[in-house]
């Protein structure tokens, strides 16, 4: 079992390598929730996530012979970058197995530290199996992303920093994938103050740990699907389930759409870029999944390595959902001046056209008609209703996309 002493030793090993990340009051989220919420900004950590802490602590404790033979890891991205960076520091070869669909940002980050990347498997668990086989066959040391006491101890240094930076914390809300982060944080926090409540958050699409925690037995998922790739773990590890049952007070789950709204909220309201896993705690608060009113809450933003394509999708859908963008398909008579007549309506209503496509060849169209697909910047639901009413008044056939 990991102890506070182990975590303090890890802190010494990490000194000069892992920087203590800033923690700051989240004013808007605090006001909206009626609590004092402090963001622990691990998204600003070297390599972009907390995973460097555990990976470096583990590799620092390997023997010279183990490092000479090289290390292997399996990861959806963040642990991979931590292992790659740490291996380069200790001058040992690293081979990282990652799921086929790993975002390019994370793959590039791993390669930038000189590690060998093997894209194999549809999810972390499949990549893990390939990595284990490769490590055994080639006599290399496997660095587990969460089920390892040295890794857990490294992650637990976050709690030491939180409790040194902010006094009288009541609750720490932590994302859960395999369980290494929450185990490390809970071990340190409860050893210092047993009254601190530790709440975990999982994605509804990868909730095996929540089910295991609630039923007090080891439960695996049949499949995993979530935008929070950093916590997309299909199978639980008995060791980690036991730790979590002992140390964690509660586990809640959030949907992908809630995670997406939290990512957009952090970007817009707090000017922070956070990946899906790192935004789960914020999603739980925004969507009132946990009672924190009147409490002082620490919320680690565990990583910021989000794929820009995913971020673009989240922004686009968020704008539509909040009535700041409107996508329309309008049918016109295909003759000179028709398009100008349509766009003049939007101009008069102060709706900015940001995208437009003109199609006269679709087999679904009657001869003499054309479809215009148009994207508008709008100022809310009331503004969009004005646009609908004006189009109906003029007689346009249209639908919202």
C-alpha positions in Angstrom: 0.0 0.0 0.0 1.3 3.4 -0.9 2.0 5.7 2.1 2.5 9.4 2.6 6.2 8.7 3.2 6.4 7.2 -0.3 4.8 10.2 -1.8 7.2 12.6 0.0 10.1 10.6 -1.4 8.6 10.9 -4.8 8.4 14.7 -4.4 12.2 14.8 -3.7 12.9 12.7 -6.9 10.7 15.0 -9.0 12.4 18.2 -7.7 13.8 20.2 -10.6 12.1 18.1 -13.2 8.3 18.4 -12.5 7.3 21.9 -11.8 4.7 22.7 -9.1 1.8 23.8 -11.2 -0.3 26.9 -10.3 -3.5 26.7 -8.4 -6.0 29.6 -8.6 -9.6 30.4 -7.7 -12.1 29.8 -10.6 -14.2 32.9 -10.1 -17.0 32.2 -12.6 -17.5 28.6 -11.7 -17.3 29.4 -8.0 -20.0 32.0 -8.3 -22.2 29.7 -10.4 -21.9 26.8 -7.9 -21.9 28.7 -4.6 -18.6 27.2 -3.6 -14.9 28.2 -3.6 -13.4 26.2 -6.5 -9.7 26.2 -7.1 -8.2 24.8 -10.4 -5.0 22.9 -10.0 -3.6 23.5 -13.5 -1.8 20.2 -14.4 -2.7 21.1 -18.1 0.2 23.5 -17.8 2.6 20.8 -16.6 5.6 19.8 -18.7 4.3 17.3 -21.3 0.8 18.8 -20.8 -0.4 16.5 -18.0 0.1 15.1 -14.5 1.4 11.8 -16.0 5.0 12.9 -16.0 5.0 12.7 -12.2 4.3 9.0 -12.0 6.3 8.0 -15.0 9.5 9.9 -13.9 9.2 8.6 -10.3 9.0 5.0 -11.6 11.9 5.2 -14.1 14.0 7.1 -11.6 13.8 4.0 -9.3 14.7 1.4 -12.0 18.1 -0.2 -11.9 20.8 0.7 -14.4 20.4 -2.7 -16.0 16.6 -2.2 -16.4 17.2 1.2 -18.0 19.9 -0.2 -20.3 17.4 -2.8 -21.7 14.8 -0.2 -22.3 11.3 0.4 -21.2 7.8 -0.2 -22.7 4.5 1.5 -22.0 0.9 1.5 -23.2 -1.0 4.7 -23.2 -3.7 6.8 -24.8 -1.2 9.6 -24.8 -0.4 11.4 -21.6 1.5 8.5 -19.8 3.3 7.9 -23.1 4.6 11.4 -23.1 5.6 11.1 -19.5 7.5 7.9 -20.1 9.1 9.2 -23.3 10.4 12.4 -21.6 11.6 10.5 -18.5 13.4 7.8 -20.7 15.2 10.5 -22.6 16.3 12.1 -19.4 17.8 8.8 -18.2 19.1 7.9 -21.7 17.1 4.7 -22.1 15.2 3.5 -25.1 11.4 3.7 -24.9 8.8 1.9 -27.0 5.2 3.1 -26.6 2.1 1.3 -27.7 -0.9 3.6 -28.4 -4.4 3.0 -29.7 -4.9 3.4 -33.5 -7.1 6.5 -33.0 -4.8 8.4 -30.6 -4.9 12.1 -31.5 -2.0 13.3 -33.6 -1.1 15.9 -31.0 -0.3 13.1 -28.5 1.6 10.9 -31.0 3.7 13.9 -32.0 4.4 14.7 -28.4 5.7 11.2 -27.7 7.9 11.1 -30.8 9.4 14.5 -30.0 11.1 13.0 -27.0 12.7 10.3 -29.1 10.4 7.3 -28.2 9.4 4.6 -30.6 5.6 4.7 -31.2 3.6 1.7 -32.2 -0.1 2.4 -33.0 -1.9 -0.9 -32.3 -5.3 -1.7 -30.8 -8.7 0.0 -30.8 -8.4 1.2 -27.2 -6.0 1.3 -24.3 -6.7 -2.2 -23.1 -5.8 -3.7 -26.5 -2.7 -1.6 -26.7 -1.8 -2.8 -23.2 -1.9 -6.5 -24.2 0.4 -5.9 -27.2 2.8 -3.9 -25.1 3.0 -6.6 -22.4 3.8 -9.2 -25.1 6.4 -7.0 -26.6 8.1 -6.3 -23.3 8.3 -10.0 -22.3 9.6 -11.1 -25.7 12.3 -8.4 -25.8 13.3 -8.4 -22.1 12.2 -4.8 -21.5 10.7 -3.3 -18.4 7.0 -2.4 -18.6 6.0 0.9 -17.0 2.4 0.6 -16.0 0.3 3.8 -16.3 -1.5 3.4 -13.0 -1.3 0.0 -11.3 2.2 0.6 -9.8 3.0 2.0 -6.4 5.9 4.2 -7.6 3.6 5.7 -10.3 0.8 6.2 -7.8 3.3 7.9 -5.4 4.4 10.3 -8.2 0.8 11.3 -8.9 0.2 11.8 -5.2 2.6 14.7 -5.2 -0.2 16.8 -6.7 -2.1 16.5 -3.3 1.0 17.7 -1.4 1.1 20.8 -3.6 -2.6 21.5 -3.3 -2.6 21.3 0.4 0.5 23.5 0.6 -1.0 26.1 -1.8 -4.6 26.2 -0.4 -5.7 25.9 3.2 -8.9 24.2 4.5 -9.8 22.2 1.4 -13.0 20.3 2.0 -13.3 18.3 -1.3 -10.9 17.2 -4.1 -12.7 16.2 -7.3 -10.5 13.9 -9.4 -11.0 12.2 -12.8 -10.7 8.4 -12.9 -9.4 6.2 -15.7 -7.3 3.4 -14.3 -7.2 5.0 -10.8 -3.6 6.0 -10.3 -4.2 9.7 -10.0 -7.1 9.5 -7.5 -5.3 6.8 -5.4 -2.2 8.9 -5.1 -4.2 12.1 -4.3 -6.4 10.3 -1.8 -3.5 8.6 0.0 -1.7 11.9 0.6 -4.7 14.1 1.3 -6.3 11.7 3.8 -3.0 11.1 5.6 -2.7 14.8 6.1 -6.4 15.5 6.9 -8.7 12.5 7.1 -11.8 14.8 6.8 -11.0 15.8 3.2 -13.6 14.2 0.9 -12.3 12.6 -2.3 -14.8 12.3 -5.2 -13.9 10.6 -8.4 -15.5 11.3 -11.8 -15.7 8.8 -14.7 -17.1 9.1 -18.2 -20.4 7.3 -18.7 -18.8 5.6 -21.7 -16.0 4.2 -19.5 -17.6 3.6 -16.1 -16.2 0.2 -15.0 -14.5 1.7 -12.0 -17.7 3.4 -10.8 -19.6 0.1 -11.0 -16.8 -1.8 -9.3 -16.7 0.8 -6.5 -20.5 0.6 -6.0 -20.8 -3.1 -6.1 -17.5 -3.8 -4.2 -16.2 -6.2 -6.8 -14.2 -6.2 -10.0 -16.3 -5.3 -13.0 -15.0 -4.7 -16.6 -16.8 -2.9 -19.4 -17.8 -4.7 -22.6 -16.9 -1.6 -24.6 -15.5 1.9 -24.2 -16.6 5.0 -26.0 -15.9 8.5 -24.8 -14.3 11.8 -26.0 -12.2 11.7 -22.8 -9.6 9.4 -24.3 -7.3 9.9 -21.3 -9.7 7.9 -19.0 -11.0 5.5 -21.7 -10.1 2.4 -19.7 -12.1 -0.7 -20.4 -11.0 -3.1 -17.7 -10.5 -2.5 -14.0 -7.4 -3.7 -12.1 -8.2 -5.6 -8.8 -5.4 -3.8 -7.0 -6.7 -0.3 -8.0 -10.3 -1.2 -7.2 -9.2 -2.3 -3.7 -7.3 1.0 -3.2 -10.3 3.1 -4.4 -12.8 1.3 -2.3 -10.7 2.0 0.7 -9.8 5.6 0.0 -12.5 7.2 -2.2 -15.7 8.7 -0.8 -17.8 8.7 -3.9 -17.7 8.3 -7.7 -20.0 10.0 -10.1 -20.3 9.9 -13.9 -20.7 12.4 -16.6 -21.9 12.2 -20.2 -19.8 13.1 -23.2 -22.0 16.1 -24.0 -21.4 17.3 -20.4 -17.7 16.9 -20.8 -17.8 18.8 -24.1 -19.7 21.7 -22.5 -17.1 21.8 -19.7 -14.3 22.0 -22.2 -16.0 24.9 -24.0 -16.8 26.6 -20.6 -13.1 26.4 -19.5 -12.0 27.8 -22.9 -14.5 30.7 -23.0 -14.9 31.6 -19.3 -11.5 30.7 -17.8 -9.2 30.9 -20.9 -7.9 27.3 -20.3 -7.4 24.6 -22.8 -8.3 21.3 -21.2 -8.7 17.8 -22.6 -11.8 15.6 -22.0 -10.4 13.7 -19.0 -9.2 16.9 -17.4 -12.7 18.5 -17.8 -14.7 15.8 -16.2 -14.6 17.4 -12.7 -15.8 20.7 -14.1 -18.5 18.9 -16.0 -19.7 17.3 -12.7 -19.9 20.7 -11.1 -21.5 22.5 -14.0 -24.2 19.9 -14.3 -24.8 19.7 -10.5 -23.7 16.1 -10.1 -22.2 16.8 -6.7 -23.3 19.0 -3.8 -20.4 21.4 -3.1 -22.3 24.5 -1.9 -20.4 26.4 0.7 -17.3 24.2 0.4 -13.7 24.8 -0.6 -13.0 22.5 -3.5 -9.7 21.6 -5.3 -10.2 20.5 -8.9 -7.2 19.1 -10.8 -7.3 19.9 -14.5 -5.4 16.7 -15.2 -4.3 17.5 -18.8 -4.4 19.8 -21.8 -3.5 17.6 -24.7 -6.7 17.9 -26.7 -6.7 17.2 -30.4 -7.4 20.4 -32.3 -9.9 18.6 -34.5 -11.9 17.4 -31.5 -11.7 20.9 -30.0 -13.0 22.4 -33.3 -16.0 20.0 -33.2 -16.7 20.9 -29.6 -16.6 24.6 -30.3 -18.9 24.2 -33.4 -21.5 22.1 -31.5 -21.3 24.4 -28.5 -22.0 27.5 -30.6 -25.1 25.8 -32.2 -26.3 24.6 -28.8 -26.1 28.0 -27.3 -27.9 29.7 -30.2 -24.8 31.6 -31.3 -24.6 29.8 -34.6 -27.5 28.7 -36.9 -27.1 26.2 -39.8 -29.8 26.3 -42.4 -30.7 24.6 -45.7 -32.8 26.9 -47.8 -34.4 26.1 -51.1 -34.4 28.9 -53.8 -35.6 29.4 -57.3 -32.4 29.0 -59.4 -32.4 32.4 -61.1 -30.3 35.5 -61.0 -30.8 37.6 -57.9 -32.3 34.8 -55.8 -29.2 34.3 -53.6 -28.9 38.1 -53.2 -32.5 38.3 -52.0 -31.8 35.7 -49.3 -28.6 37.2 -48.1 -30.2 40.6 -47.8 -32.6 39.2 -45.3 -29.7 38.1 -43.1 -28.0 41.4 -43.6 -31.1 43.4 -42.5 -31.4 41.1 -39.4 -27.6 41.6 -38.6 -26.9 37.9 -38.9 -23.3 37.3 -40.2 -22.8 34.7 -42.9 -19.8 32.6 -42.0 -20.3 29.7 -44.4 -22.3 29.2 -47.6 -22.7 26.5 -50.3 -24.8 26.6 -53.4 -26.1 23.3 -54.9 -28.3 23.1 -58.1 -27.4 19.5 -59.0 -28.8 17.4 -56.2 -31.2 14.6 -57.4 -33.6 15.6 -54.6 -34.2 19.0 -56.2 -36.9 19.9 -58.6 -35.8 21.3 -61.9 -35.3 25.1 -61.5 -34.5 24.9 -57.8 -31.3 25.2 -55.8 -30.3 24.5 -52.2 -28.2 26.9 -50.2 -26.5 25.6 -47.1 -25.7 28.5 -44.9 -24.0 29.1 -41.6 -24.9 32.2 -39.6 -23.5 33.9 -36.5 -26.5 34.8 -34.3 -27.1 36.5 -31.0 -29.2 34.0 -29.2 -32.5 32.2 -29.4 -34.6 35.4 -29.8 -32.4 36.5 -32.8 -32.8 33.0 -34.4 -36.5 33.2 -34.0 -36.6 36.5 -35.8 -34.7 34.8 -38.7 -37.2 31.9 -38.8 -40.2 34.2 -38.8 -38.8 36.4 -41.6 -37.9 33.4 -43.8 -41.5 32.0 -43.3 -43.0 35.4 -44.0 -41.2 35.7 -47.3 -42.1 32.2 -48.2 -38.8 30.3 -48.2 -38.7 26.6 -47.7 -36.0 25.9 -45.2 -34.9 23.5 -42.4 -32.3 23.7 -39.6 -29.3 21.4 -39.7 
